[in-house]
Amino acid sequence: MSDIQITLQNAVAQAVEHLYGTPTESSKVLVNNTPPDFQGDYSVVIFPFVKLSKKSPDFTAGEIGAFVQEKVELVKSWNVVKGFLNLEISEIYWNSFLQSVAENHHFGKKPFTGRKVMVEYSSPNTNKPLHLGHIRNILLGWSCTKILEAVGFEVIKTQIINDRGVAICKSMLSWKLFGEGKTPESEGVKSDHFVGDWYVLFEQKSKEEYEQWQQSSIAKELFNTRKKTEQTEKEFFKDFKNKWFNEYSKLGSEVRDMLLKWESHDPEVMALWKKMNNWVYQGFDQTYGDLGVSFDKLYYESDTYLLGKDIVEQGLSKSVFYKKEDGSVWVDLTDAGLDHKVVLRSDGTSVYITQDLGTAQMRYKELGCEQFVYVVADEQNYHFQVLFETLKRLGEPYAGGLHHLSYGLVELPTGRMKTREGTVVDADDLIAEVTRLAKEQSAERGEIDGVAMAEKNENLRRVGMGALKFFIIKVHPKKKMIFNPEESVDMQGQTGPYIQYSFVRINGLMQRIEKEGVDLSMFAKYSDMKPQEKELLVALHEYPEIIQSAADEFDPSLIANYCYALAKSYHRFWHDLSIFNAETNEAKAFRLLLSKAVGQVLKSGMGLLGIEMPDRM
């Protein structure tokens, strides 16, 4: 809710009490933007007050409108349409507002409040490169950090890297068995892709081993002695795969042996683990650099996987947890609509939630944040419901500040991706593809052919990355989405390049102002505002509220869609009204200052999404 809307709410509440003798909470007065088809800037819903006035909606609106205009100096006029009170704000107010926006490069942002929040995002496995799914995670996390900073938080950007376990041992064993000493340098392959290739090879070798094993006498006997069902042989072996890998597979046995050696700190295994993980980290850092993201604090599962056992003991002493006869420890969350959840196995080993309980407590003590945001796909919704409810029952002081930023699956037009089958679209390949498409479109337009190569490449990089980031962020996090590279660079669609083009247009105007020495101070004398101008002013007025809503809801798509709507309004303004050839010098100055303000807000808003604006397109 903007300041002007709050002022109008208070005035209407005073009018209702004065006219009809009934106190009304101002927060319940509905004040919205006036629809484009009607005259006015803000509209008040009058129907809730008809019972108090005992008059028709239109007559009631007229009485309230007259009172508000008399009491609120900034209200220029009012009209009534079908029971809605439309209020027009004076040009003096809008001129003052426009000047304040144009002079304030930090418009919409709030000063530091002293509050601290942690945002955890990315958190990849070290057995493969980052892929399209990671990109959505990373971009949501990064934009949330920028938005939270904009409303005054100190933000700690973290990730917990999953650097241990069976999947990591698979890529390690694959390189050990088949690598023949090859390195990323010797093969000319980006280092994280190099490691990921060995993981894919392991799955291929495992598949071959399983297919051969299915022809063995042991496999035939298992199938023949199965429980009497209608399962075909193919269905049986599909369901049996995990059991086969854990009990019969030679490769599976070697992976488990390697994991045990890692847990006992075998020097040879530890050396291989460090070498291959370092390869992956080098690749990750390059991708993060290309995406323009970074982290303040890194956590590693190899350091945290044993955490949480002390919390389990505390929970037992508080009767939050209970122990079964086999020694396993559980929490009963059925009264919260969840289930019974194991927090410690019967052999005393941890499960994932044990680690997460310990990590949450450790980070609170270490960072002192009041809020903790986990950016994790919606496949883990239940896990975080259990985690948060358990921490709440343990009485952890930060339990009320936990939030799971859950997001939906992202696919390509060709369908879902599968890491084990090597069909995942790597983040690096996607970045390269959208940049290539941006270059193709630029070549077709030929608008920056005369620009120096370094400047040209930098602008194209910004356009390509803007296309990628905007297309993903514009979708509400909870929705599944399909990423289409060709659509993302469309200059006419709801895309990053469309918005960037608005900024480039404005940038051209600003350069002309400097060259021609236009006197912008004359804007204050302009009073004949056109609907297209008022539409932009009202939109600019909403920007601080949009940022706050995006922060409150952890939803960067609100910023993305606001920027698109603002750019669309500016394109309409550009098309309908002359700027440098305006009818008066006052109109020219006003429209140039309005363009400057729009350009600053577009740059600010897109910056909150991690999107840089090009100088040319």
Order of alpha helices (4+ residues) and beta strands (2+ residues): alpha-beta-beta-alpha-alpha-beta-beta-alpha-beta-alpha-beta-alpha-alpha-alpha-alpha-alpha-alpha-alpha-beta-alpha-alpha-beta-beta-beta-alpha-beta-alpha-beta-beta-alpha-alpha-beta-alpha-alpha-alpha-alpha-alpha
